[in-house]
Amino acid sequence: MIAVAGGKGGSGKTTTTLGLARALSRRGAPVVAADADWDLPNLARLAAETKPEAPTEIGSERPPVGAERRADGTNARTVLDAVRGPELIRPDRSAPTVLAAPDAPRSVDAGATFGALDGATPDGAPVLLDSPAGASPDVAAPLRAADRALIATPLRRAALRDAAKTAAIARRLDCPPVGAVVIGEASVPDRVATLLGCPVLGAIPDGGAAPLSDPAVRTAYDDLASRLGETAAASGWQIA
């Protein structure tokens, strides 16, 4: 599992989680993207509001007729539903399986849930966790469960400083960063990798109000998926 983490809210974690998940799906990978930011959950809503690339994206299947809509306005299956289910999650290769946060997160053990998620997904399926901001104490649960972290950050001084702190937290929790992705830029100075202590795997250009609809942004996430697929973190993934 890879925890997509950032310094503070607004760093581009959720957009990166979904953009990268869709890019991996375009390479034929059976991807699971789970909302691990339970205080500010919006991964499922973002997936619903942006154009899905296949009808199976939200929760891996069409919601049944008459299904109740969740508080986030979607019919998405939750990560808790997924780990408590009697069978493995079976992600579709044409689009990522997006799992929403639980409806009553404070009554759920986040660490146990994320730990169980790895066992509830098939071998070879990339699992991405849209993590809380690095300044939040809740970031510890997904970082402890994940194998590696991907640090998402804008190219601003304060944001980079916070991202470096998040990278340090990830290392302390035995979830070393596999790399970083810089949001809102087409190129990245070499000093960013030095500051964060990990390679910069991607630079995502500014896509305006709807970045996931921008062809240049989509291409940048495809490049990120390709570079991530070449790292040790992707060992064993079913990816073209």
DAZISUL-V459911 format. One record per pair of residues at least 24 apart in sequence whose ideal C-beta (glycine too) atoms are under 10 Angstrom apart, sorted by the first residue. I is the first residue (numbers start at 1). J is the second residue. Records with the same first field share a line. If there is no record, write none. Layout:
I->J / J
This chain:
1->32 / 34 / 36 / 114 / 115 / 117 / 118 / 121 / 125 / 126 / 127 / 128 / 129 / 142 / 145 / 146 / 147 / 148 / 149 / 175 / 233
2->126 / 127 / 128 / 129 / 131 / 142 / 146 / 147 / 148 / 149 / 150 / 175 / 177 / 178 / 179 / 228 / 231 / 233 / 234
3->36 / 114 / 127 / 128 / 129 / 130 / 131 / 132 / 139 / 141 / 142 / 143 / 144 / 145 / 146 / 147 / 148 / 149 / 150 / 151 / 166 / 170 / 173 / 175 / 177 / 178
4->33 / 36 / 37 / 43 / 128 / 129 / 130 / 131 / 142 / 146 / 149 / 150 / 151 / 152 / 181
5->36 / 37 / 129 / 130 / 131 / 132 / 133 / 134 / 139 / 142 / 143 / 146 / 149 / 150 / 151 / 152 / 153 / 163 / 166 / 167 / 169 / 170 / 175 / 177 / 180
6->130 / 131 / 132 / 133 / 134 / 135 / 139 / 149 / 150 / 151 / 152 / 153 / 154 / 159 / 162 / 163 / 166 / 180 / 181 / 183
7->133 / 134 / 135 / 151 / 152 / 153 / 154 / 156 / 158 / 159 / 160 / 161 / 162 / 163 / 164 / 165 / 166 / 167
8->133 / 134 / 135 / 136 / 153 / 154 / 158 / 159 / 162 / 163 / 165 / 166
9->37 / 39 / 40 / 132 / 133 / 134 / 135 / 136
10->133 / 154 / 159 / 183
11->133 / 134 / 151 / 152 / 153 / 154 / 156 / 159 / 162 / 163 / 166 / 181 / 183
12->152 / 153 / 154 / 159 / 181 / 182 / 183 / 184 / 204 / 211
13->37 / 43 / 129 / 130 / 131 / 132 / 133 / 134 / 150 / 151 / 152 / 153 / 166 / 181 / 183
14->40 / 41 / 42 / 43 / 45 / 46 / 47 / 130 / 131 / 152
15->42 / 43 / 46 / 50 / 130 / 152 / 183 / 204 / 207 / 211 / 212 / 217 / 221
16->128 / 130 / 150 / 151 / 152 / 153 / 181 / 183 / 202 / 204 / 211 / 221 / 224
17->43 / 46 / 47 / 96 / 98 / 128 / 129 / 130 / 131 / 150 / 152
18->42 / 43 / 44 / 46 / 47 / 50 / 57 / 96 / 98 / 128 / 130 / 212 / 221
19->46 / 50 / 181 / 183 / 202 / 204 / 207 / 211 / 212 / 217 / 218 / 220 / 221 / 222 / 224 / 225
20->96 / 126 / 128 / 150 / 152 / 181 / 201 / 202 / 204 / 221 / 222 / 224 / 225 / 228
21->47 / 57 / 91 / 95 / 96 / 97 / 98 / 126 / 127 / 128 / 130 / 221 / 225
22->47 / 50 / 52 / 53 / 54 / 57 / 95 / 96 / 98 / 212 / 218 / 221 / 222 / 225
23->96 / 202 / 218 / 219 / 220 / 221 / 222 / 223 / 224 / 225 / 226 / 228 / 229
24->93 / 96 / 125 / 126 / 128 / 221 / 222 / 224 / 225 / 226 / 228 / 229 / 234 / 237 / 238 / 239 / 240
25->53 / 54 / 57 / 91 / 92 / 93 / 94 / 95 / 96 / 97 / 126 / 225 / 239
26->53 / 93 / 94 / 95 / 218 / 221 / 222 / 225 / 240
27->93 / 126 / 222 / 225 / 226 / 229 / 237 / 238 / 239 / 240
28->93 / 94 / 238 / 239 / 240
29->91 / 93 / 96 / 124 / 125 / 126 / 225 / 229 / 234 / 237 / 238 / 239 / 240
30->60 / 89 / 90 / 91 / 92 / 93 / 94 / 96 / 97 / 121 / 122 / 124 / 125 / 126 / 127 / 237 / 238 / 239
31->57 / 91 / 92 / 93 / 95 / 96 / 97 / 98 / 121 / 125 / 126 / 127 / 128 / 225 / 237 / 238 / 239
32->60 / 79 / 82 / 89 / 90 / 91 / 96 / 97 / 98 / 99 / 117 / 118 / 120 / 121 / 122 / 125 / 126 / 127 / 128 / 129
33->57 / 91 / 96 / 97 / 98 / 99 / 126 / 127 / 128 / 129 / 130
34->78 / 79 / 82 / 83 / 89 / 97 / 98 / 99 / 100 / 101 / 113 / 114 / 117 / 121 / 127 / 128 / 129 / 130 / 131 / 142
35->72 / 76 / 78 / 79 / 98 / 99 / 100 / 101 / 102 / 105 / 129 / 130 / 131 / 142
36->79 / 99 / 101 / 110 / 113 / 114 / 117 / 128 / 129 / 130 / 131 / 132 / 138 / 139 / 141 / 142 / 143 / 145 / 146
37->101 / 105 / 129 / 130 / 131 / 132 / 133 / 136 / 138 / 139 / 142
38->79 / 100 / 101 / 102 / 104 / 105 / 106 / 108 / 110 / 113 / 132 / 138 / 141 / 142
39->101 / 105 / 106 / 132 / 133 / 136 / 138
40->101 / 130 / 132 / 133 / 136 / 138
41->70 / 71 / 72 / 76 / 78 / 79 / 100 / 101 / 102 / 103 / 105 / 130 / 132
42->72 / 100 / 101 / 130
43->72 / 74 / 76 / 79 / 98 / 99 / 100 / 101 / 128 / 129 / 130
44->70 / 72 / 73 / 74 / 75 / 76 / 77 / 78 / 98 / 99 / 100 / 101 / 130
45->70 / 71 / 72 / 73 / 74 / 76 / 98 / 100
46->72 / 74 / 98 / 130 / 212
47->74 / 76 / 95 / 96 / 98 / 100 / 212
48->72 / 73 / 74 / 75 / 76 / 98 / 100
49->73 / 74 / 210 / 212
50->210 / 211 / 212 / 213
51->210 / 212 / 213
52->94 / 95 / 96 / 98
53->94 / 95 / 96 / 218
54->92 / 93 / 94 / 95 / 96
55->92 / 94 / 95
56->91 / 92 / 93 / 94 / 95 / 96 / 97 / 98
57->92 / 94 / 95 / 96 / 97 / 98
58->95 / 96 / 97 / 98 / 99 / 100
59->89 / 97 / 98 / 99 / 100
60->89 / 90 / 91 / 92 / 95 / 96 / 97 / 98 / 99
61->90 / 92 / 97
70->100 / 101 / 102 / 103
71->100 / 101 / 103
72->100 / 101 / 103
74->98 / 100
75->100
76->100 / 101
78->102 / 103 / 105 / 108 / 113
79->105 / 108 / 110 / 113 / 114 / 116 / 117 / 120 / 129
80->104 / 105 / 107 / 108 / 109 / 110 / 113 / 116 / 117
82->113 / 116 / 117 / 120 / 121
83->108 / 112 / 113 / 114 / 115 / 116 / 117 / 118 / 119 / 120 / 121
84->113 / 116 / 120
85->120
87->120
88->119 / 120 / 121 / 122 / 123 / 125
89->117 / 120 / 121 / 122 / 125 / 127
90->121 / 122 / 125
91->121 / 122 / 125 / 126 / 127 / 238
93->125 / 238 / 240
96->125 / 126 / 128
97->121 / 125 / 127
98->128 / 130
99->127 / 129 / 130
101->130
105->138
109->141
110->138 / 140 / 141 / 142 / 144 / 145
111->140 / 141 / 142 / 144 / 145
112->141 / 145
113->141 / 142 / 145
114->141 / 142 / 143 / 144 / 145 / 146
115->141 / 144 / 145
116->145
117->142 / 145 / 146
118->145 / 146 / 147
122->238
123->236 / 237 / 238
124->236 / 237 / 238 / 239
125->236 / 237 / 238 / 239
126->225 / 228 / 229 / 233 / 234 / 236 / 237 / 238 / 239
127->237
131->166 / 170 / 175
133->162 / 166
134->162 / 163 / 164 / 165 / 166 / 167 / 168 / 169 / 170
135->162 / 165 / 166 / 169
136->166
139->166 / 169 / 170 / 173
140->169 / 170 / 172 / 173 / 175
141->173
142->170 / 173 / 175
143->169 / 170 / 171 / 172 / 173 / 174 / 175
144->170 / 173 / 174 / 175
145->173 / 175
146->170 / 173 / 174 / 175 / 178 / 233
147->174 / 175 / 176 / 178 / 232 / 233 / 235
148->175 / 176 / 177 / 178 / 179 / 198 / 228 / 231 / 232 / 233 / 234
149->173 / 175 / 176 / 177 / 178 / 179 / 180 / 198 / 233
150->177 / 178 / 179 / 180 / 181 / 198 / 201 / 202 / 224 / 228 / 231 / 233
151->177 / 178 / 179 / 180 / 181 / 182 / 196 / 197 / 198 / 200 / 201
152->180 / 181 / 182 / 183 / 202 / 204
153->180 / 181 / 182 / 183 / 184 / 192 / 195 / 196 / 200
154->182 / 183 / 184 / 185 / 204 / 206
155->182 / 183 / 184 / 185 / 187 / 188 / 189 / 192 / 203
156->183 / 184
159->183 / 184
160->191 / 192 / 195 / 196
161->195
163->192 / 195 / 196
164->192 / 195 / 196 / 197
166->196
167->195 / 196 / 197 / 198
168->196 / 197
170->198
171->197 / 198
176->233
177->201 / 233
178->227 / 228 / 231 / 232 / 233 / 234
179->224 / 227 / 228 / 231 / 233
181->220 / 221 / 224 / 227 / 228
183->207 / 211 / 217 / 220
184->211
185->220
186->216 / 220
199->227 / 231
200->227
201->225 / 226 / 227 / 228 / 230 / 231
202->226 / 227 / 228
